[in-house]
Amino acid sequence: MARSKRAADGEQSGFSAEEQAAMREHAQELKAAARRNGRAKQEEEANAVLAKIAELPEPDRTMATRLHTIITTNAPTLAPRLWYGMPAYAKDGKVICFFQSAQKFNTRYPTLGFSDAAMLDDGVMWPTAFALTELTPAAEAQIAALVRRAVGVLEE
């Protein structure tokens, strides 16, 4: 069987080790969620998010902890859950936003991402992921506004 040009050139073909690990984590999350139900499920998923945040290296741990507070305070309808091994927040079972640590995929900075279920539509083009280097009061206010908007809470 012939190897692809990328593989022959020493480049990786298929998913990276980090992507494969994320997919394994997601499979485990789905199995665990299937075993739980009701209020216990929500509590266990919230505890799993807090445990995942506690495992993160600094400074991502501090940032994720602060984001968790901002998100749960400004959008209490969002349910914390793990999504591909990342802290995420869902509404009616659909992930609205998530935190991706820099170490997750060996990136330069952590990100706050929003799914297509988030109501951030603005014209013909809008951002769905934001690089985070520091959580200043201004950045926290911007994140709070984005999260509220993502779940349909209109600003007055």
DSSP file with accessible surface (Angstrom, degrees, kcal/mol):
  #  RESIDUE AA STRUCTURE BP1 BP2  ACC     N-H-->O    O-->H-N    N-H-->O    O-->H-N    TCO  KAPPA ALPHA  PHI   PSI    X-CA   Y-CA   Z-CA
    1    1 A M              0   0  235      0, 0.0     2,-0.2     0, 0.0     0, 0.0   0.000 360.0 360.0 360.0 132.1    0.0    0.0    0.0
    2    2 A A        -     0   0   97      1,-0.1     2,-0.2     0, 0.0     0, 0.0  -0.508 360.0-129.1 -76.9 140.0    1.5    3.4   -1.0
    3    3 A R        -     0   0  173     -2,-0.2    -1,-0.1     1,-0.1     5,-0.0  -0.602  30.7-101.6 -84.5 151.6    2.0    6.0    1.7
    4    4 A S     >  -     0   0   58     -2,-0.2     4,-2.6     1,-0.1     5,-0.2  -0.253  29.5-112.0 -67.8 158.9    0.7    9.5    1.2
    5    5 A K  H  > S+     0   0  153      1,-0.2     4,-2.2     2,-0.2     6,-0.3   0.914 119.3  53.4 -57.8 -41.7    3.1   12.2    0.1
    6    6 A R  H  4>S+     0   0  124      1,-0.2     5,-2.5     2,-0.2    -1,-0.2   0.927 110.9  45.4 -60.6 -44.5    2.7   13.9    3.6
    7    7 A A  H >45S+     0   0   23      1,-0.2     3,-1.3     3,-0.2    -1,-0.2   0.899 112.5  51.3 -66.9 -38.2    3.6   10.7    5.4
    8    8 A A  H 3<5S+     0   0   60     -4,-2.6    -1,-0.2     1,-0.3    -2,-0.2   0.845 107.7  53.3 -66.9 -32.3    6.5   10.1    3.0
    9    9 A D  T 3<5S-     0   0   92     -4,-2.2    -1,-0.3    -5,-0.2    -2,-0.2   0.397 124.0-104.6 -81.8   2.5    7.7   13.6    3.7
   10   10 A G  T < 5S+     0   0   70     -3,-1.3    -3,-0.2     1,-0.3     2,-0.2   0.484  79.1 134.3  88.1   0.9    7.7   12.9    7.4
   11   11 A E      < -     0   0  108     -5,-2.5    -1,-0.3    -6,-0.3     2,-0.2  -0.536  62.2-102.3 -81.6 154.8    4.5   15.0    8.0
   12   12 A Q        -     0   0   98     -2,-0.2     2,-0.4    -3,-0.1    -1,-0.1  -0.485  30.7-154.4 -75.4 138.4    1.7   13.6   10.1
   13   13 A S        +     0   0   72     -2,-0.2     2,-0.2     2,-0.1    -1,-0.0  -0.913  59.7   2.1-111.6 146.8   -1.3   12.1    8.4
   14   14 A G  S    S-     0   0   62     -2,-0.4     2,-0.2     2,-0.0    -2,-0.0  -0.491 112.9  -8.0  82.8-151.3   -4.7   12.0   10.1
   15   15 A F        -     0   0  117     -2,-0.2    -2,-0.1     1,-0.1     2,-0.0  -0.551  69.8-115.7 -86.7 147.9   -5.3   13.4   13.5
   16   16 A S     >  -     0   0   21     -2,-0.2     4,-2.7     1,-0.1     5,-0.2  -0.259  32.2-105.6 -71.2 164.8   -2.6   14.7   15.9
   17   17 A A  H  > S+     0   0   65      1,-0.2     4,-2.4     2,-0.2     5,-0.2   0.890 123.9  52.0 -59.0 -37.6   -2.0   12.9   19.2
   18   18 A E  H  > S+     0   0   64      2,-0.2     4,-2.2     1,-0.2    -1,-0.2   0.902 109.8  47.9 -67.0 -40.2   -3.7   15.8   20.9
   19   19 A E  H  > S+     0   0   82      2,-0.2     4,-2.2     1,-0.2    -2,-0.2   0.913 111.4  50.4 -67.1 -41.0   -6.8   15.5   18.7
   20   20 A Q  H  X S+     0   0   87     -4,-2.7     4,-2.2     1,-0.2    -2,-0.2   0.914 110.3  50.2 -62.5 -41.3   -6.9   11.7   19.2
   21   21 A A  H  X S+     0   0   34     -4,-2.4     4,-2.6    -5,-0.2    -1,-0.2   0.908 109.2  51.8 -63.1 -40.9   -6.7   12.2   23.0
   22   22 A A  H  X S+     0   0    4     -4,-2.2     4,-2.4     1,-0.2    -1,-0.2   0.904 109.2  50.0 -63.1 -39.2   -9.5   14.8   22.8
   23   23 A M  H  X S+     0   0   76     -4,-2.2     4,-2.2     2,-0.2    -1,-0.2   0.903 110.1  49.9 -67.7 -38.4  -11.7   12.3   20.9
   24   24 A R  H  X S+     0   0  145     -4,-2.2     4,-2.2     2,-0.2    -2,-0.2   0.924 110.7  50.3 -63.6 -42.1  -11.0    9.6   23.5
   25   25 A E  H  X S+     0   0   42     -4,-2.6     4,-2.5     1,-0.2    -2,-0.2   0.914 109.2  51.4 -60.7 -41.8  -12.0   12.0   26.2
   26   26 A H  H  X S+     0   0   29     -4,-2.4     4,-2.5     2,-0.2    -1,-0.2   0.910 107.9  51.7 -64.1 -40.5  -15.2   12.9   24.4
   27   27 A A  H  X S+     0   0   44     -4,-2.2     4,-2.1     1,-0.2    -1,-0.2   0.920 111.1  48.0 -61.4 -41.8  -16.1    9.2   24.1
   28   28 A Q  H  X S+     0   0  130     -4,-2.2     4,-2.6     1,-0.2    -2,-0.2   0.896 109.9  52.8 -64.7 -40.0  -15.5    8.8   27.8
   29   29 A E  H  X S+     0   0   27     -4,-2.5     4,-2.6     1,-0.2    -2,-0.2   0.915 109.2  49.2 -61.3 -42.6  -17.7   11.9   28.5
   30   30 A L  H  X S+     0   0   92     -4,-2.5     4,-1.9     2,-0.2    -2,-0.2   0.910 111.6  48.6 -65.0 -41.2  -20.5   10.5   26.5
   31   31 A K  H  X S+     0   0  137     -4,-2.1     4,-1.1     2,-0.2    -2,-0.2   0.927 113.0  47.4 -64.0 -44.0  -20.4    7.1   28.2
   32   32 A A  H >X S+     0   0   18     -4,-2.6     4,-0.7     1,-0.2     3,-0.5   0.913 111.1  51.3 -64.7 -41.1  -20.3    8.8   31.7
   33   33 A A  H >< S+     0   0   17     -4,-2.6     3,-0.8     1,-0.2    -1,-0.2   0.866 104.5  57.5 -64.9 -34.9  -23.3   11.1   30.7
   34   34 A A  H 3< S+     0   0   85     -4,-1.9    -1,-0.2     1,-0.2    -2,-0.2   0.805 104.3  52.8 -66.5 -27.3  -25.3    8.1   29.6
   35   35 A R  H << S+     0   0  188     -4,-1.1    -1,-0.2    -3,-0.5     2,-0.2   0.656 104.7  66.6 -81.4 -16.9  -25.0    6.5   33.0
   36   36 A R    <<  -     0   0   49     -3,-0.8     2,-0.3    -4,-0.7     3,-0.0  -0.653  60.6-176.8-103.7 162.9  -26.3    9.6   34.8
   37   37 A N    >>  -     0   0  125     -2,-0.2     4,-1.2     0, 0.0     3,-0.6  -0.990  41.0 -11.0-153.6 159.0  -29.6   11.3   34.9
   38   38 A G  H 3> S-     0   0   55     -2,-0.3     4,-1.6     1,-0.2     3,-0.4  -0.085 116.4 -13.4  59.9-145.0  -31.5   14.3   36.2
   39   39 A R  H 3> S+     0   0  161      1,-0.2     4,-2.4     2,-0.2    -1,-0.2   0.856 133.8  58.6 -62.7 -37.6  -30.1   16.6   38.9
   40   40 A A  H <> S+     0   0   48     -3,-0.6     4,-2.7     1,-0.2    -1,-0.2   0.890 103.7  53.9 -60.9 -37.0  -27.3   14.1   39.8
   41   41 A K  H  X S+     0   0   71     -4,-1.2     4,-2.6    -3,-0.4     5,-0.2   0.938 108.6  47.8 -62.5 -47.1  -26.1   14.3   36.2
   42   42 A Q  H  X S+     0   0   93     -4,-1.6     4,-2.4     1,-0.2    -2,-0.2   0.912 113.8  47.2 -61.5 -43.7  -25.9   18.1   36.3
   43   43 A E  H  X S+     0   0   98     -4,-2.4     4,-2.5     2,-0.2    -1,-0.2   0.917 113.1  48.0 -65.4 -42.9  -24.0   18.1   39.6
   44   44 A E  H  X S+     0   0   93     -4,-2.7     4,-2.2     2,-0.2    -2,-0.2   0.896 112.6  48.9 -64.9 -39.8  -21.6   15.4   38.4
   45   45 A E  H  X S+     0   0   24     -4,-2.6     4,-2.1     2,-0.2    -2,-0.2   0.913 111.6  49.0 -67.2 -40.8  -20.9   17.3   35.2
   46   46 A A  H  X S+     0   0   25     -4,-2.4     4,-2.2    -5,-0.2    -2,-0.2   0.920 112.5  48.6 -63.3 -41.7  -20.4   20.6   37.0
   47   47 A N  H  X S+     0   0   99     -4,-2.5     4,-2.4     1,-0.2    -2,-0.2   0.874 108.6  54.0 -65.7 -35.7  -18.0   18.8   39.4
   48   48 A A  H  X S+     0   0   31     -4,-2.2     4,-2.4     2,-0.2    -1,-0.2   0.894 107.9  50.5 -65.1 -38.1  -16.2   17.2   36.4
   49   49 A V  H  X S+     0   0    0     -4,-2.1     4,-2.6     2,-0.2    -2,-0.2   0.944 111.3  47.5 -63.8 -46.6  -15.7   20.7   34.9
   50   50 A L  H  X S+     0   0   79     -4,-2.2     4,-2.3     1,-0.2    -2,-0.2   0.897 111.9  50.6 -63.6 -37.6  -14.3   22.0   38.2
   51   51 A A  H  X S+     0   0   50     -4,-2.4     4,-1.2     2,-0.2    -1,-0.2   0.910 110.3  49.5 -66.1 -40.3  -12.0   19.0   38.5
   52   52 A K  H  X S+     0   0   36     -4,-2.4     4,-0.7     1,-0.2     3,-0.4   0.918 110.5  50.4 -64.8 -42.0  -10.7   19.5   34.9
   53   53 A I  H >< S+     0   0    5     -4,-2.6     3,-1.3     1,-0.2    -2,-0.2   0.923 106.7  55.0 -61.5 -42.3  -10.1   23.2   35.6
   54   54 A A  H 3< S+     0   0   63     -4,-2.3    -1,-0.2     1,-0.3    -2,-0.2   0.792 104.8  55.3 -62.7 -26.0   -8.1   22.2   38.8
   55   55 A E  H 3< S+     0   0  134     -4,-1.2    -1,-0.3    -3,-0.4    -2,-0.2   0.654  85.7 105.5 -79.7 -17.5   -5.9   20.0   36.6
   56   56 A L  S << S-     0   0    8     -3,-1.3     5,-0.1    -4,-0.7     2,-0.1  -0.326  74.4-116.4 -67.1 147.0   -4.9   22.8   34.3
   57   57 A P    >>  -     0   0   54      0, 0.0     4,-1.5     0, 0.0     3,-0.5  -0.401  51.6 -63.9 -75.0 156.8   -1.4   24.3   34.5
   58   58 A E  T 34 S+     0   0   94      1,-0.3     0, 0.0     2,-0.2     0, 0.0  -0.526 115.9  25.3 -74.5 149.5   -1.1   27.9   35.5
   59   59 A P  T 3> S+     0   0   93      0, 0.0     4,-2.1     0, 0.0    -1,-0.3  -0.987 122.2  56.0 -87.7   0.7   -1.9   30.5   34.2
   60   60 A D  H <> S+     0   0   11     -3,-0.5     4,-3.2     1,-0.2    -2,-0.2   0.851 102.7  58.4 -61.7 -34.5   -4.7   28.7   32.4
   61   61 A R  H  X S+     0   0   89     -4,-1.5     4,-2.5     2,-0.2    -1,-0.2   0.947 108.2  44.3 -60.9 -48.0   -6.1   27.3   35.7
   62   62 A T  H  > S+     0   0   84      2,-0.2     4,-2.3     1,-0.2    -1,-0.2   0.919 115.6  48.5 -63.0 -41.6   -6.6   30.8   37.1
   63   63 A M  H  X S+     0   0   17     -4,-2.1     4,-2.8     1,-0.2    -2,-0.2   0.932 112.4  47.5 -65.3 -44.8   -8.1   32.0   33.8
   64   64 A A  H  X S+     0   0    2     -4,-3.2     4,-2.5     1,-0.2    -1,-0.2   0.886 110.7  52.5 -65.1 -37.6  -10.5   29.1   33.5
   65   65 A T  H  X S+     0   0   69     -4,-2.5     4,-1.8    -5,-0.2    -1,-0.2   0.934 112.2  45.0 -62.5 -45.8  -11.6   29.5   37.1
   66   66 A R  H  X S+     0   0   99     -4,-2.3     4,-2.5     1,-0.2    -2,-0.2   0.917 112.8  50.7 -66.0 -41.9  -12.4   33.1   36.5
   67   67 A L  H  X S+     0   0    2     -4,-2.8     4,-3.2     1,-0.2     5,-0.3   0.902 106.2  56.2 -62.3 -39.8  -14.2   32.4   33.2
   68   68 A H  H  X S+     0   0   28     -4,-2.5     4,-2.7     1,-0.2     5,-0.3   0.931 110.0  45.3 -56.9 -45.2  -16.2   29.7   34.9
   69   69 A T  H  X S+     0   0   56     -4,-1.8     4,-2.1     2,-0.2     5,-0.3   0.927 113.9  48.5 -65.0 -44.9  -17.5   32.3   37.4
   70   70 A I  H  X S+     0   0    6     -4,-2.5     4,-2.4     2,-0.2     5,-0.2   0.935 115.5  44.2 -61.1 -46.1  -18.1   34.9   34.7
   71   71 A I  H  X S+     0   0    0     -4,-3.2     4,-2.1     1,-0.2     7,-0.2   0.946 115.5  44.9 -67.6 -48.3  -20.1   32.4   32.5
   72   72 A T  H  < S+     0   0   42     -4,-2.7    -1,-0.2    -5,-0.3    -2,-0.2   0.820 116.5  47.6 -69.4 -27.5  -22.1   30.8   35.3
   73   73 A T  H  < S+     0   0   98     -4,-2.1    -1,-0.2    -5,-0.3    -2,-0.2   0.903 118.9  37.7 -75.9 -42.2  -23.0   34.3   36.8
   74   74 A N  H  < S+     0   0   40     -4,-2.4    -2,-0.2    -5,-0.3    -3,-0.2   0.664 130.3  28.7 -87.7 -17.0  -23.9   35.9   33.5
   75   75 A A    ><  +     0   0    1     -4,-2.1     3,-2.3    -5,-0.2    -1,-0.3  -0.549  63.7 167.8-140.7  71.2  -25.7   32.9   32.0
   76   76 A P  T 3  S+     0   0  103      0, 0.0    -1,-0.1     0, 0.0    -4,-0.1   0.672  73.8  69.6 -63.6 -12.6  -27.1   30.8   34.8
   77   77 A T  T 3  S+     0   0   91     -3,-0.1     2,-0.3     2,-0.1    15,-0.3   0.643  80.3  94.8 -77.7 -13.3  -29.1   28.8   32.2
   78   78 A L    <   -     0   0    7     -3,-2.3    13,-0.2    -7,-0.2    -3,-0.1  -0.635  69.8-144.4 -81.2 136.0  -25.9   27.3   30.9
   79   79 A A  E     -A   90   0A  31     11,-3.4    11,-2.6    -2,-0.3     2,-0.1  -0.875  16.0-125.7-101.6 122.5  -25.0   23.9   32.3
   80   80 A P  E     +A   89   0A  20      0, 0.0     2,-0.3     0, 0.0     9,-0.2  -0.408  44.9 149.9 -64.1 139.9  -21.3   23.2   32.9
   81   81 A R  E     -A   88   0A  45      7,-2.6     7,-2.4   -35,-0.1     2,-0.3  -0.967  47.0 -98.4-160.5 162.8  -20.1   20.0   31.2
   82   82 A L  E     -A   87   0A  33     -2,-0.3     2,-0.4     5,-0.2   -33,-0.1  -0.689  32.2-174.1 -87.1 145.1  -16.9   18.6   29.7
   83   83 A W  E >  S-A   86   0A  62      3,-2.2     3,-1.7    -2,-0.3   -57,-0.1  -0.935  75.3 -21.4-143.1 109.9  -16.6   18.7   25.9
   84   84 A Y  T 3  S-     0   0   79     -2,-0.4   -58,-0.1     1,-0.3   -59,-0.1   0.863 127.7 -53.9  53.6  37.0  -13.7   16.9   24.3
   85   85 A G  T 3  S+     0   0    4      1,-0.3    -1,-0.3   -60,-0.2    -3,-0.1   0.594 117.7 113.0  77.7  11.6  -11.9   17.2   27.7
   86   86 A M  E <  S-A   83   0A  12     -3,-1.7    -3,-2.2   -64,-0.1    -1,-0.3  -0.884  77.9-101.2-115.1 147.2  -12.5   21.0   27.9
   87   87 A P  E     +A   82   0A   3      0, 0.0    12,-2.7     0, 0.0     2,-0.3  -0.476  54.4 171.1 -62.0 128.8  -14.7   23.0   30.2
   88   88 A A  E     -AB  81  98A   0     -7,-2.4    -7,-2.6    10,-0.2     2,-0.4  -0.919  29.4-140.9-139.9 166.3  -17.8   23.9   28.3
   89   89 A Y  E     -AB  80  97A   2      8,-2.6     7,-3.2    -2,-0.3     8,-1.6  -0.994  22.8-169.1-137.0 123.0  -21.2   25.4   29.0
   90   90 A A  E     -AB  79  95A   4    -11,-2.6   -11,-3.4    -2,-0.4     2,-0.4  -0.814  16.7-156.4-120.1 154.7  -24.4   24.0   27.3
   91   91 A K  E >  S- B   0  94A  63      3,-2.7     3,-2.1    -2,-0.3   -13,-0.1  -0.999  86.1 -10.0-128.2 125.2  -28.0   25.1   26.9
   92   92 A D  T 3  S-     0   0  154     -2,-0.4    -1,-0.1   -15,-0.3     3,-0.1   0.870 132.1 -53.9  53.7  38.1  -30.6   22.4   26.2
   93   93 A G  T 3  S+     0   0   58      1,-0.2     2,-0.5    -3,-0.0    -1,-0.3   0.360 115.6 113.1  83.1  -6.3  -27.8   19.9   25.6
   94   94 A K  E <  S-B   91   0A 141     -3,-2.1    -3,-2.7    23,-0.1    -1,-0.2  -0.876  71.0-119.8-104.5 128.8  -26.0   22.0   23.0
   95   95 A V  E     +B   90   0A  12     -2,-0.5    22,-0.4    -5,-0.3    -5,-0.3  -0.439  31.0 176.7 -65.0 130.1  -22.6   23.5   23.8
   96   96 A I  E     -     0   0A   7     -7,-3.2    19,-2.1     1,-0.4     2,-0.3   0.797  65.0  -2.0-100.3 -44.7  -22.7   27.3   23.6
   97   97 A C  E     -BC  89 114A   0     -8,-1.6    -8,-2.6    17,-0.2    -1,-0.4  -0.969  61.2-174.0-147.2 162.1  -19.2   28.2   24.7
   98   98 A F  E     -BC  88 113A  28     15,-2.2    15,-2.8    -2,-0.3     2,-0.5  -0.984  22.3-126.4-154.3 158.3  -16.0   26.5   25.9
   99   99 A F  E     - C   0 112A   3    -12,-2.7     2,-0.6    -2,-0.3    13,-0.2  -0.948  19.0-163.8-110.8 126.7  -12.5   27.2   27.2
  100  100 A Q  E     - C   0 111A  35     11,-2.8    11,-2.3    -2,-0.5   -14,-0.1  -0.946  15.9-139.4-113.0 112.7   -9.5   25.6   25.5
  101  101 A S    >>  -     0   0    4     -2,-0.6     3,-1.0     9,-0.2     4,-0.6  -0.350  19.2-120.5 -64.2 150.0   -6.4   25.6   27.5
  102  102 A A  T 34>S+     0   0   16      1,-0.3     5,-2.9     2,-0.2     3,-0.5   0.867 114.3  55.0 -60.2 -34.6   -3.2   26.5   25.6
  103  103 A Q  T >45S+     0   0   98      3,-0.2     3,-0.5     1,-0.2    -1,-0.3   0.724  87.8  80.6 -74.7 -16.1   -1.7   23.1   26.6
  104  104 A K  T <45S+     0   0   26     -3,-1.0    -1,-0.2     1,-0.3    -2,-0.2   0.912 118.8   6.0 -57.0 -48.5   -4.7   21.2   25.1
  105  105 A F  T 3<5S-     0   0   59     -4,-0.6    -1,-0.3    -3,-0.5    -2,-0.2   0.003 110.3-102.4-124.5  25.3   -3.4   21.4   21.6
  106  106 A N  T < 5 +     0   0  115     -3,-0.5    -3,-0.2    -4,-0.2     2,-0.2   0.924  68.3 158.8  53.5  52.8    0.0   23.0   22.3
  107  107 A T      < -     0   0   56     -5,-2.9    -1,-0.2    -6,-0.2    -3,-0.0  -0.564  53.8-112.5-102.5 170.0   -1.0   26.4   21.2
  108  108 A R  S    S+     0   0  216     -2,-0.2    -6,-0.1     1,-0.1    -1,-0.1   0.755  94.7   9.4 -71.3 -28.2    0.4   29.8   22.1
  109  109 A Y  S    S-     0   0   83     -7,-0.1    -1,-0.1    -8,-0.1    24,-0.1  -0.989  79.1-102.6-150.9 155.2   -2.6   31.0   24.1
  110  110 A P        -     0   0    9      0, 0.0    22,-2.8     0, 0.0     2,-0.3  -0.394  38.5-148.7 -74.8 161.6   -5.8   29.7   25.5
  111  111 A T  E     -CD 100 131A  21    -11,-2.3   -11,-2.8    20,-0.2     2,-0.6  -0.961  17.0-143.9-134.0 152.9   -9.1   30.5   23.8
  112  112 A L  E     -CD  99 130A   1     18,-2.3    18,-2.5    -2,-0.3     2,-0.3  -0.982  33.8-170.0-108.9 117.9  -12.7   31.1   24.6
  113  113 A G  E     -CD  98 129A   0    -15,-2.8   -15,-2.2    -2,-0.6     2,-0.4  -0.819  15.3-154.9-115.0 155.5  -14.8   29.6   21.8
  114  114 A F  E     -C   97   0A   9     14,-3.3   -17,-0.2    -2,-0.3   -18,-0.1  -0.975  15.0-136.5-125.9 140.4  -18.5   29.8   20.9
  115  115 A S    >   -     0   0   25    -19,-2.1     3,-1.6    -2,-0.4   -19,-0.0  -0.312  35.4 -96.8 -86.0 177.2  -20.4   27.2   18.9
  116  116 A D  T 3  S+     0   0  159      1,-0.3     5,-0.1    -2,-0.1     4,-0.1   0.684 121.1  68.7 -69.3 -14.0  -22.9   27.8   16.1
  117  117 A A  T 3  S+     0   0   34    -22,-0.4    -1,-0.3     2,-0.1     2,-0.2   0.678  78.6  97.9 -76.4 -16.5  -25.6   27.5   18.7
  118  118 A A  S <  S-     0   0    5     -3,-1.6     2,-1.6   -22,-0.3     3,-0.3  -0.511  80.6-129.6 -71.2 139.0  -24.4   30.8   20.3
  119  119 A M        +     0   0   99     31,-2.0    33,-0.1     1,-0.2    -1,-0.1  -0.439  67.7 123.4 -90.7  63.4  -26.5   33.7   19.2
  120  120 A L        +     0   0    5     -2,-1.6    -1,-0.2    30,-0.1    30,-0.1   0.347  28.8 146.3-102.8   5.2  -23.6   35.9   18.2
  121  121 A D        +     0   0  105     -3,-0.3     2,-0.2    -5,-0.1     3,-0.1  -0.120  16.0 169.2 -48.5 133.0  -24.7   36.5   14.6
  122  122 A D    >   -     0   0  106      1,-0.2     3,-0.9     0, 0.0     2,-0.2  -0.731  56.3 -54.5-151.6  91.0  -23.6   40.0   13.5
  123  123 A G  T 3  S-     0   0   66     -2,-0.2    -1,-0.2     1,-0.2     3,-0.1  -0.476 103.0 -34.9  76.3-140.8  -24.0   40.8    9.8
  124  124 A V  T 3  S+     0   0  151      1,-0.2     2,-0.3    -2,-0.2    -1,-0.2   0.511 129.2  28.3 -98.9  -5.2  -22.2   38.4    7.4
  125  125 A M    <   +     0   0  161     -3,-0.9    -1,-0.2     2,-0.0     0, 0.0  -0.970  60.4 159.7-158.0 136.9  -19.2   37.7    9.5
  126  126 A W        -     0   0   85     -2,-0.3     2,-0.1    -3,-0.1    -5,-0.1  -0.987  40.5 -98.2-154.1 154.1  -18.4   37.5   13.2
  127  127 A P        -     0   0   79      0, 0.0     3,-0.1     0, 0.0    -2,-0.0  -0.450  25.7-178.6 -75.8 147.8  -15.7   35.9   15.5
  128  128 A T        +     0   0   71      1,-0.2   -14,-3.3    -2,-0.1     2,-0.3   0.374  69.5  45.0-122.7  -2.3  -16.4   32.6   17.2
  129  129 A A  E     -D  113   0A  58    -16,-0.3     2,-0.4   -18,-0.0   -16,-0.2  -0.997  63.7-161.0-143.2 143.3  -13.2   32.2   19.1
  130  130 A F  E     -D  112   0A  48    -18,-2.5   -18,-2.3    -2,-0.3     2,-0.2  -0.989  17.5-131.9-129.1 126.9  -11.1   34.7   21.1
  131  131 A A  E     -D  111   0A  56     -2,-0.4     2,-0.5   -20,-0.2   -20,-0.2  -0.550  24.1-153.4 -71.7 137.9   -7.5   34.4   22.1
  132  132 A L        +     0   0   13    -22,-2.8     3,-0.1    -2,-0.2   -69,-0.0  -0.970  32.4 155.3-119.7 122.2   -7.0   35.2   25.8
  133  133 A T  S    S-     0   0  126     -2,-0.5     2,-0.3     1,-0.4    -1,-0.1   0.627  75.5  -0.5-111.8 -23.9   -3.7   36.5   27.2
  134  134 A E        -     0   0  132      2,-0.1     2,-1.0   -71,-0.0    -1,-0.4  -0.959  60.6-129.4-162.9 145.8   -5.0   38.2   30.3
  135  135 A L        +     0   0   32     -2,-0.3    -3,-0.0    -3,-0.1   -69,-0.0  -0.753  37.5 172.5-103.6  86.9   -8.4   38.8   32.0
  136  136 A T     >  -     0   0   48     -2,-1.0     4,-2.9     1,-0.1     5,-0.2  -0.429  49.8-101.9 -80.8 165.6   -8.5   42.5   32.7
  137  137 A P  H  > S+     0   0  112      0, 0.0     4,-2.2     0, 0.0     5,-0.2   0.902 125.7  50.9 -56.2 -38.3  -11.7   44.1   34.0
  138  138 A A  H  > S+     0   0   74      2,-0.2     4,-2.2     1,-0.2     5,-0.1   0.915 110.9  47.3 -66.7 -42.0  -12.4   45.3   30.5
  139  139 A A  H  > S+     0   0   21      2,-0.2     4,-2.8     1,-0.2    -1,-0.2   0.912 111.0  52.1 -65.2 -41.1  -11.9   41.8   29.0
  140  140 A E  H  X S+     0   0   41     -4,-2.9     4,-2.6     1,-0.2    -2,-0.2   0.909 109.6  49.1 -62.1 -40.3  -14.1   40.3   31.7
  141  141 A A  H  X S+     0   0   60     -4,-2.2     4,-2.2    -5,-0.2    -1,-0.2   0.908 111.6  49.3 -65.7 -39.9  -16.9   42.8   30.9
  142  142 A Q  H  X S+     0   0  119     -4,-2.2     4,-2.4     2,-0.2    -2,-0.2   0.916 112.1  48.2 -65.2 -42.5  -16.6   42.0   27.2
  143  143 A I  H  X S+     0   0   10     -4,-2.8     4,-2.8     2,-0.2     5,-0.2   0.928 109.9  52.1 -63.8 -44.2  -16.8   38.3   27.9
  144  144 A A  H  X S+     0   0    9     -4,-2.6     4,-2.4     1,-0.2    -1,-0.2   0.923 111.1  47.7 -58.7 -43.7  -19.8   38.7   30.2
  145  145 A A  H  X S+     0   0   34     -4,-2.2     4,-2.4     1,-0.2    -1,-0.2   0.908 112.0  49.8 -65.0 -41.0  -21.6   40.7   27.4
  146  146 A L  H  X S+     0   0   25     -4,-2.4     4,-2.7     2,-0.2    -2,-0.2   0.913 111.2  48.9 -63.1 -43.4  -20.7   38.0   24.8
  147  147 A V  H  X S+     0   0    1     -4,-2.8     4,-1.4     2,-0.2    -2,-0.2   0.927 111.9  48.3 -64.6 -44.5  -21.9   35.2   27.0
  148  148 A R  H  <>S+     0   0   56     -4,-2.4     5,-3.1    -5,-0.2     3,-0.4   0.930 114.2  46.7 -60.8 -43.9  -25.2   37.0   27.8
  149  149 A R  H ><5S+     0   0   93     -4,-2.4     3,-1.5     1,-0.2    -2,-0.2   0.897 105.8  60.0 -64.5 -38.5  -25.6   37.7   24.1
  150  150 A A  H 3<5S+     0   0    1     -4,-2.7   -31,-2.0     1,-0.3    -1,-0.2   0.812 109.8  42.1 -61.3 -31.1  -24.8   34.1   23.2
  151  151 A V  T 3<5S-     0   0    9     -4,-1.4    -1,-0.3    -3,-0.4    -2,-0.2   0.340 124.6-100.4 -99.4   5.5  -27.7   32.8   25.3
  152  152 A G  T < 5S+     0   0   36     -3,-1.5     2,-0.8     1,-0.3    -3,-0.2   0.657  70.3 146.5  90.0  17.1  -30.1   35.5   24.0
  153  153 A V      < -     0   0   69     -5,-3.1    -1,-0.3    -6,-0.2     2,-0.3  -0.793  41.5-142.8 -87.7 113.1  -30.0   38.0   26.9
  154  154 A L        -     0   0  153     -2,-0.8     2,-0.2    -3,-0.1    -5,-0.0  -0.577  11.1-121.9 -80.9 138.9  -30.4   41.4   25.3
  155  155 A E              0   0  109     -2,-0.3    -1,-0.1     1,-0.1   -10,-0.0  -0.525 360.0 360.0 -75.4 142.9  -28.5   44.3   26.7
  156  156 A E              0   0  239     -2,-0.2    -1,-0.1     0, 0.0     0, 0.0  -0.602 360.0 360.0 -94.3 360.0  -30.6   47.2   27.8
